[in-house]
Amino acid sequence: MVTGPVQQPSLVVRPRAEPDPAGHPVEPPPVGLPSVGLPGEPRPAGLAGDVHALGRAVAATGPCWRDEVLLRLRPVGQGFAEHVRITEGPAGLYRELLTQSPRLHHGVRLLIREHAAIVAAILAVQRSAEQPETHPDELRHWAGHLLRRLARHRRRGANLLWEAYQTDLGGET
C-alpha cells in the first residue's frame, strides 16, 4: 500500500484544452513539438521525452519526414551528451557509484562503453537522414537501432542504480 505522494519526475502534465463545440477537446501541438498521446496526458520530459519524440517522428510519414527526424534527433544528441557529462564527469554519478560500491566496476565500464556506441549510432542516423538518396527503410533501420540501444542503456543504468542502492535490512519475515 502506498501511503505517501507518488512522484514521477520524468513526466510533465500539459494543460487541458477547452472543448470544441461538439464537446471534443482541441489542443494544437506546441510549437516545435509533436502531439504526444491524448490532450492533457502526461508526456515524458528531458531526454526521455526527446527520445519519445524521435520515435514518433521516425514512425511518421510525410513530405518533410527527414527534416522532422533530423529536428527530433538534435535534442536527443544534446541530451545524451549532457547525460554522458553528468555520469562520466569528474564528480559524476559513476564515480560516486564506484566509491560507494566498488563491486559495480564491470557494470559501470559497460555503461561507459555503451556511451560511445550510442554516440556513434546518433551520428549514423544523422548521416543517413541528411542524405536524400537514403531509402526511408534504411533510415528507419538506423533510427530503430539507436532507439533500442537507448532503451537498453536506460534499463541497464536503472538496474545498476538499483543494485547499488538497494538495502537488505534482514531479520524481517
C-alpha positions as CSV (number, residue, x, y, z in Angstrom):
1,M,0.0,0.0,0.0
2,V,1.3,3.4,-1.0
3,T,0.9,5.9,1.9
4,G,2.7,9.0,0.6
5,P,2.7,11.1,-2.5
6,V,4.0,9.3,-5.6
7,Q,6.3,11.4,-7.7
8,Q,7.3,10.8,-11.3
9,P,9.9,13.4,-12.1
10,S,10.2,12.3,-15.7
11,L,6.6,13.4,-16.5
12,V,5.1,16.8,-17.0
13,V,1.4,17.5,-17.5
14,R,0.3,19.6,-20.3
15,P,-2.7,21.9,-19.6
16,R,-6.1,20.7,-20.8
17,A,-7.6,22.5,-23.8
18,E,-11.1,23.8,-24.0
19,P,-13.5,21.5,-25.9
20,D,-14.8,22.4,-29.3
21,P,-18.5,23.0,-30.0
22,A,-19.0,19.2,-30.3
23,G,-17.5,18.7,-26.8
24,H,-14.2,17.2,-28.0
25,P,-11.0,18.6,-26.6
26,V,-9.0,20.6,-29.1
27,E,-5.3,21.2,-28.5
28,P,-2.9,22.1,-31.2
29,P,0.6,20.7,-30.6
30,P,3.0,23.2,-29.0
31,V,5.3,25.0,-31.5
32,G,8.2,22.7,-32.4
33,L,6.8,19.7,-30.6
34,P,4.7,16.8,-32.0
35,S,1.5,15.9,-30.3
36,V,2.1,13.1,-27.8
37,G,-0.7,10.9,-26.7
38,L,-4.1,12.4,-25.9
39,P,-4.6,16.1,-24.9
40,G,-3.9,16.5,-21.2
41,E,-2.0,13.3,-20.8
42,P,1.5,13.5,-19.3
43,R,4.4,13.4,-21.7
44,P,7.9,12.5,-20.8
45,A,10.3,15.3,-20.2
46,G,14.0,15.7,-20.8
47,L,16.0,13.1,-22.7
48,A,13.1,10.5,-22.3
49,G,10.7,13.0,-23.9
50,D,13.2,13.7,-26.7
51,V,13.7,10.0,-27.4
52,H,9.9,9.5,-27.4
53,A,9.5,12.4,-29.9
54,L,12.2,10.9,-32.1
55,G,10.4,7.6,-32.1
56,R,7.2,9.3,-33.2
57,A,9.0,11.2,-35.9
58,V,10.6,8.0,-37.3
59,A,7.3,6.2,-37.4
60,A,5.5,9.1,-39.2
61,T,5.3,9.7,-42.9
62,G,5.0,12.8,-44.9
63,P,6.8,15.2,-47.3
64,C,9.1,16.7,-44.6
65,W,9.7,13.4,-42.8
66,R,13.5,13.5,-43.0
67,D,13.6,17.1,-41.7
68,E,11.4,16.1,-38.8
69,V,13.7,13.2,-37.9
70,L,16.7,15.5,-38.0
71,L,14.8,18.1,-35.9
72,R,14.0,15.5,-33.3
73,L,17.5,13.9,-33.4
74,R,19.3,17.1,-32.3
75,P,17.8,17.3,-28.8
76,V,18.5,13.6,-28.4
77,G,22.1,14.1,-29.2
78,Q,22.3,17.2,-26.9
79,G,20.5,15.4,-24.1
80,F,22.7,12.3,-24.4
81,A,25.8,14.5,-24.3
82,E,24.6,16.0,-21.1
83,H,23.9,12.5,-19.7
84,V,27.5,11.5,-20.5
85,R,28.8,14.6,-18.8
86,I,26.7,14.0,-15.7
87,T,27.6,10.4,-15.4
88,E,31.2,10.3,-16.5
89,G,32.4,13.7,-15.3
90,P,34.9,14.1,-12.5
91,A,32.2,14.4,-9.9
92,G,29.8,12.2,-11.9
93,L,27.4,9.6,-10.9
94,Y,29.6,6.7,-11.9
95,R,32.5,7.9,-9.7
96,E,30.0,8.1,-6.8
97,L,28.7,4.6,-7.6
98,L,32.2,3.2,-7.6
99,T,33.1,5.0,-4.4
100,Q,30.0,3.5,-2.7
101,S,30.0,0.1,-4.4
102,P,33.3,-0.9,-6.0
103,R,31.8,-4.2,-6.9
104,L,29.9,-2.4,-9.7
105,H,33.0,-1.7,-11.7
106,H,32.1,-4.1,-14.5
107,G,28.6,-2.6,-14.9
108,V,29.9,1.0,-14.9
109,R,32.5,0.1,-17.6
110,L,29.8,-1.5,-19.7
111,L,27.7,1.7,-19.5
112,I,30.7,3.8,-20.4
113,R,31.3,1.6,-23.5
114,E,27.7,1.9,-24.4
115,H,28.0,5.7,-24.4
116,A,30.5,5.6,-27.2
117,A,28.3,3.2,-29.2
118,I,25.2,5.3,-28.7
119,V,27.0,8.5,-29.9
120,A,28.1,6.6,-33.0
121,A,24.5,5.4,-33.5
122,I,23.3,9.0,-33.2
123,L,25.8,10.1,-35.9
124,A,24.8,7.2,-38.1
125,V,21.2,8.3,-38.0
126,Q,22.1,11.9,-38.6
127,R,24.3,11.0,-41.7
128,S,21.6,8.8,-43.0
129,A,18.9,11.4,-42.6
130,E,21.0,14.1,-44.2
131,Q,21.4,12.1,-47.4
132,P,18.2,12.4,-49.5
133,E,19.1,9.3,-51.5
134,T,18.9,7.1,-48.4
135,H,15.9,4.9,-48.6
136,P,13.4,5.5,-45.8
137,D,13.6,1.9,-44.7
138,E,17.3,2.2,-44.2
139,L,16.9,5.4,-42.2
140,R,14.2,3.7,-40.1
141,H,16.6,0.8,-39.5
142,W,19.4,3.0,-38.2
143,A,16.9,5.0,-36.1
144,G,15.3,1.8,-34.7
145,H,18.8,0.6,-33.8
146,L,19.5,3.9,-31.9
147,L,16.2,3.8,-30.1
148,R,16.8,0.2,-29.0
149,R,20.3,1.0,-27.8
150,L,19.0,4.0,-25.8
151,A,16.2,1.9,-24.2
152,R,18.7,-0.9,-23.3
153,H,21.1,1.6,-21.9
154,R,18.4,3.3,-19.8
155,R,17.3,-0.1,-18.4
156,R,20.9,-1.2,-17.6
157,G,21.6,2.1,-15.9
158,A,18.4,1.8,-13.8
159,N,19.3,-1.8,-12.8
160,L,22.8,-0.7,-11.8
161,L,21.4,2.1,-9.6
162,W,19.0,-0.3,-8.0
163,E,21.8,-2.8,-7.3
164,A,24.0,0.0,-5.9
165,Y,21.4,1.4,-3.5
166,Q,19.1,-1.5,-2.6
167,T,19.4,-2.4,1.1
168,D,18.8,-5.7,2.6
169,L,17.8,-5.0,6.2
170,G,17.3,-8.7,7.0
171,G,15.8,-10.2,10.1
172,E,12.2,-9.5,9.0
173,T,9.9,-12.2,7.7
